[in-house]
């Protein structure tokens, strides 16, 4: 794959992931959140079930461990987007990138680089403006989405631990299965499951399932060509795509103050993702989550839609 093709393809993937926030928001008018998450990832699992043939025990263990955190992230994100807007959800979810080294610090005791700590502080300032302090501050959906960002950051750190346990596609398949089954199991306990099989819902589920697999496959190939810095810059487009899609489809308009907050968050994401040294292609497995090198350990969230392997957003929606 050429550098140009990898970059253009990853830009397209970021745009798709950004659009997913509006797709999810629209679909939730016809289905309850837990049931939606269950069906969404059941369909994604069905598309790659063939790859689980001959799966090994280590891959199952890795998928189960990662799947639990993965599930939690999508539950928080999907429930949260019911109570906030797609743009706010996308910008807040993007915080998972600068939070990765902080979560790793708690887990491993390795202090992040000063620039990463600074990026987290800057992102916090952006979050303050993004959640509209003049209009009442963060709502329930914003707070749930912050939980999603923390869990996606934890998923990224955990992926660094389990990344070499086997074939990524098999581990991803187990995560899809865990997410679907857990959501289905707890749905009767947390909601009155409801689904109206409208065309909008069917199209949304099909879109999310297909992009979960397609963008993941392309991402794995593209990140062998692009450097971590290039990948971080490209994935900073995701919340901007979410804001644009939400404006066109839902008519969402952010205030000047919210745009300022969103841009500050994007700047912090880029600052945390752009490496200080050793910035070379193939470094995006990101096994060093401290920010000391260009390989900061992120194998990402599947999908803000399904994106395992992502440097920069566990689409992040998605």
N, C-alpha and C positions, 0 to 999 in steps of 0.2 A: 504494500500500500504506500502511495506517495505521501509526502508531508502535506501537500495541498489537499488531497482527497481526505486525509485523516482529519485535518482541521475543519474543512467544510462539513464533513459528516458529523463531527462532534458538535458543531454549531447547530446543525439540524436536530440532533438529539436533545440539546439543551432547550431548543425552542419547543420540541414535543413535550418534554418534561414540564416546561413552564405552562403550556396550554393545558396540561393534565389537571392543574388546580381548578380551572374553570369547569372542566369536564366533570370532575368529582362533585363540585358544588352544585352543578345543574342536576346531576343524577340523583343526588340525595333528596330531591323533592319527590322522588318516586319510590324510595327504598330507605329503610333504616340503616344506620351506619355499620353495625356489626355484621348484619346480613350482607351488606354491600361488600365489605372487606372479604368475607368468606367466599362469596361467588367470584369476586374479582380474581383472587389468587387461586381458586380452584380451576378457573379457566386457564390462567397462566401456567399452572402445574400441568394441565392436560396437554399443553402445547410442547412441553419438554419432557414428558413422562418417559418417552422412549430412551432418553439419555441415562435414566436411572438403572438400566439393565446392567447387572453385574456390580452394583454399588457395594462398596466395602463398609465394614463396621465403623471405621474411623470417619468416613464421610457422613454416615448417619449421625454419629455423635456430634460432629462439627455442625451439621445442619440443625440438629435439635437445639444446641446451645445458642447458635446465632439466631435461629428462628424465634426463640422466645423474646429476644430483644427486638428483633425485626417486627414481630407482631405488635409489641407494645408501642413502637414508634408509629406504626400505621393506625392503630386504634386511637392514639392521642391526636394524630394529624386529621384523620377522617372525622372524628367526633368534633374536633376543634373547628374545622372549616364550616360546620353547620352554624356556628355562632360568630364567625368573623368573615372577612372577605378573602377572595382568592389572592389578591395582591399582598395583603398583610400576612396571610398564611405562608406565601412563598418567601417573602423577605425574612420572616422569623425562622422558617425552616432552614434557610441558608446559614443561620448562625451555627449549624452543626459543624461547619468547617473550622472556624476559630475555636470552637469548644473541644475539638478532638484532643489537642495537646493538654488541655486542662483536665479532661477526664482521664487521660493517660497518666497524668501527674498523680491523681488520686489512686490509680490502680498500681502503678509501678514505682512511684516515688521519685521519678525523674523530672526535674523542674524544666519547664519549657523555656525556650529562648526569650529574651526580653521583648523582642519585636512581636512575638505571639501574644504575650501577656498584654502588651499595648494594644494589639488588634482586638482582643476581647473587650478591653475597656472602651475602645472607640465604638465597637459594635453595640455595647450596652447603651451608649449615648444615642446611637442611631435608633435603637429599639424604643427609647423613651419618646423620641419625636414621632416615630412611625405609629405608635399606639395612641396617637392623638390626645396628648395631655389636656388640651383645651376642650376636648369633647368628652371628658370623663375618664380618660386613661385606658389601660388594657381591659378588654372584656373577657368573658369566660373562654371564648374561643382562642384569644391570644395567649392566655395562660396555658391552656391545653397544648397549644402548638409549641410553646417554649419547652414543655415536657417532651414533646416529639423531637425537638432539636437535640435535647440532652440524650435521649435514647438513641437517636441516629448516630450521634457522636460516640456513644458507648458501643454501638454496633460496629462502627468503623474500627475502634480499638480492638474489639473482640475478633473481628475479621483478621486483623494482623496476627492474632494468636493462632487462628485456625486455618489460615490461608493455605498452608502447605499440607493439609490433611487429606487432600485428594483433588479430584477434578472439580473446578469451580462450578460447572454447570450442574453437577450432581448435588453439590452442597446447596446450590441455589434452589434446586428442585425440592429438596427436603424443607428448606425455609418456606417456600411457597405452600407446601402441604401443611406444615405446622401452623402457619398463619391462617390458612383457611379453616382447619379443624378447630383451632382454639377459638376463633371468632364465632364459628357455628355453635360451639359448646356453650359459650357464655352469653350468646345473643338472648336466649329466653330469660336470663337472669338480669340483664341490664336494659332491656328494651322490650317492647311489644313488636316482634318481628313483622315487618310489613313490606310488601313489594307489589308495585303496579307495573306489569310488563308493558311499558310504553316503548315506542320506537326510540325515544331519547335515551332511556335506560339501556336498551339493548345495544344501541350504537356506542354508548359510553363504555359498557363492559367489554365489548369487542375491541374497541380502540385501546383501552388500558391493558388488556391481556396481550394483544399483539405487540404493542410498543414495549411492554415489559421484557419480552424476549428479544425483539429486534434491536432495540437500542442497547441492550446489555451485550449482545453478541458483537455489535459494531464497536462498542466502547472498548471491549477487551482488545480488539485488533488495533484501534486507533491509538490507544495509550502506549503501544509498543513503539510508536513513531514520534509522538509528541512528548515534550518535556513537561515536568510538573508545573512550571510557571505558565506555559501555554495552556495547559489543561485548566488551571485555576482561573485564568482570564476568560476562557470560553464558558466555563460553568457559571461565572458571574452573570452571564446573560440570562440564566434561567428565571430569576425573579422578575427581570425586566420583561421577559416574554410573558410571564404570568400576568403582570400588570397590563400589558398591551392587549392580551386576549380577553381579560376580564372587562376592560374598557369597551372593546368592540362588541362582545357578546352580551354582557350584563349591564353595561353602562356605568361601571364603577369608576368614580373619579376620586383620586387622592388629592388631598389639600397640598399646598406648597410645603407646609410643615412636614406632612407625611412623606412627600417625595424627598425632602431633605434627609429625613431619617432613613428612608430606603437606600438612598445613595451612599450614606455613611456606612450602612450595613454592608453594601456591595464592596465599598472600598476596604473595609475590614476583612472581608472574605478574601479579596485579592491579596491583601497584605499578608494574611496568614498562609495563603497557598503558594505565593511566589517565593521561591527558595533563595537562600543567601549564597549557596555554593553547591557544587555537584549537581547542577541543573541539567540533566541529560535525559534523553528519551528513554522510556522504560523504567523511569524512577517512580512512577505513579502507583506502585504497589504500596508505597508509603509505610514501610515497616518501622521507621523511626518517627514516632508521633510527637516528639518533643519540639520539632521545628528547628533542630540543630543542623539538619542536612536537608537535601532536596527530596528525601524519600520519607515523607511524613506519615506513612502507614495507612492511608485511607483506601479501603477497597469498597467503600461506599454503601449507599442504601439502594436497595433495589426499587427502583421506581418511582422515587418520588413518584411511582408507577412500577418500579422494579429496576433498580440500578445497582446491582452489586458490582463493585469494581470502580466506583466513582471516586475520583479525586475532586474534592470541592464540595456534594449535596447530597443516600439512602435517599432521592427522592420521594429529592428529594420529594410535590405530591407524588406526591403522588406517590 
